[in-house]
Amino acid sequence: MNDDLRELYQEVILDHNKRPRNRGRIEVPTAEADGHNPLCGDQVHVTLHTKDGLIDAIAFEGQGCAISTASASLMTEAVKGKTVEEAEAIFREFQSMVTSPDDAGEHVDLGSLVALAGVREFPVRIKCATLPWHTLHAALAGERKVSTE
């Protein structure tokens, strides 16, 4: 990854950490879950509302590092308006992107989520980036809690 691209990605992460999108709680959720990363203390609560198989509203709240907060913010933007099946496919692709070796190929269909691809260079931060996603996955599966342990 060239330095200009790395800098752009860092700006995206910092922006989503400072001004998270969809932060809060859905008043009448159809699904919700709590996620916890005991290693660093990140906590996230995801609430969402689906109608006719479409995620029409999603929000998160909690406390976490910049990577975790930015990932939750980017995640809500990525899956809002998508079907549950599309959201699950994005979850799998995101998981692959942040855990695969750098030479595993481009993840062009992830849009601004590629800003988080660099966490794979820091294995301890992967759980920070994936916690909101595992929490979303748990909520969609009807589970109430998830941990990165």
Secondary structure, DSSP 4 states (H G I P E B T S, - for coil): --HHHHHHHHHHHHHHHHS-TTBS--SS-SEEEEEEETTTTEEEEEEEEEETTEEEEEEEEEE--HHHHHHHHHHHHHHTTSBHHHHHHHHHHHHHHHHS-GGG---GGGGGGGGGGGGGGSHHHHHHHHHHHHHHHHHHTT--EEE--
